Amino acid sequence: MPESVPFIDLKRHEPGFVESVSEKFSHMLKNTQFVGGQEVASLEEKLSNYVGVDHTVSCANGTDALQLSLRAVGIGAGDVVLVPNMTFWATFEAAVNVGATPVTVDSDISDGGISYHDLESALKTIRPKAAIIAHLYGWGSACLDDIRAICKREGVVLVEDGAQCFGTRFNSAPIYAGATISTTSFYPAKVLGAAGDAGAVFTNDANLAEKVRQLTNHGRTTHYGHGAIGWNSRMDALQAAYLNHSMEFIDARIESRRKSAAFYQQHVTALSPKIGLEIMQAPSGYDENGYCNVCFVRDPAQKQTIEANLRSNNIGFANIYPGVMSQQPGAKDHLLKHIGGDGAESICASVLNLPLFPYMTEAELMRVMDVLASTQEKV
Ligand SMILES: *Cc1c(COP(=O)(O)O)cnc(C)c1O
């Protein structure tokens, strides 16, 4: 049995992976191949094929991908944008950074996505110009079709933050394929991770793609012709080369993640009545990417007991996320309003994430379960 199980271990590369990347890097360094070029172009093409969209625009990180998307769909100073109350802070930040005014919308405790009911009421009462949703944990909302449809009907652009759903399938197609515009992050801990920061925007709309591309590169129309105020959010060629190599293994990595996710589904469910730990499942229609495990412990004292036991046995765990957007100190000067109740707060208070990363061993998974099972003796 392993002595400890980390929450995440990024060092489990496939045999030969680091060597082949090093060789590539060394070649690129000698040729000073740093920005743009063949590696970036081939990555974008590969990504478009993989996620089933017509256009991929690579960029510097997932936060920029959101800002680029918001700018490309015409969001700017004074526009009201709906943001889920539970997501990573970057989703909220992106709205503020493009000059918009965020309104938070409560989350659905059954899947972690935006509450459809509250979204509907926000669309009708607030009349925002855009809405952002975030596909957290490796799947999307049970109501994704309805969310996309109502936004279309109401004439509100929907931007989908897909930083956590690379490889996720919805109704048998990659989740990004059905979005008007969606984003991802290649932060190293994400499902497709770079050797640093990188991100991308996906869309089937050629016009939007062109706007995003222009914004990533100083609004350029020619080398010294600038048709818009953009910024520099180009992906560097070394990141693209690393991601191109990683794409060769992405299916194996996701398959491994899915296996571990399924292991937890089976074993935590069996243990659940004994220790008060419930597991969240991807809604039907989804093939999750195994990005992370999501458990709930509703009783705060029991949560502390379980966490203390994991800690003392060197089992990594996390709380994704411990707090909602509307309560962050940084939100105070920007938030216009919150729509809905405190579903997001209740997720934040009870969520517990168990270790999940590619190539976890069976022994590690068993060890996590053994430690969890030993909790019951203490209550
Ligand atoms: C990681 C993440 C981001 C930000 O991506 P970066 O590449 O770190 O800028 C945005 N939204 C969500 C939901 C994320 O998980």
The ligand as an ORCA input file, in Angstrom:
! r2SCAN-3c Opt
* xyz 0 1
  C      -8.439     27.311    -14.686
  C      -9.700     28.034    -14.904
  C      -9.738     29.308    -15.495
  C      -8.510     30.135    -15.756
  O      -7.569     29.589    -16.594
  P      -6.059     30.144    -16.558
  O      -5.429     29.428    -17.709
  O      -5.478     29.767    -15.248
  O      -6.116     31.607    -16.757
  C     -10.971     29.882    -15.751
  N     -12.109     29.259    -15.439
  C     -12.128     28.048    -14.850
  C     -13.447     27.408    -14.547
  C     -10.932     27.391    -14.548
  O     -10.958     26.201    -13.953
*
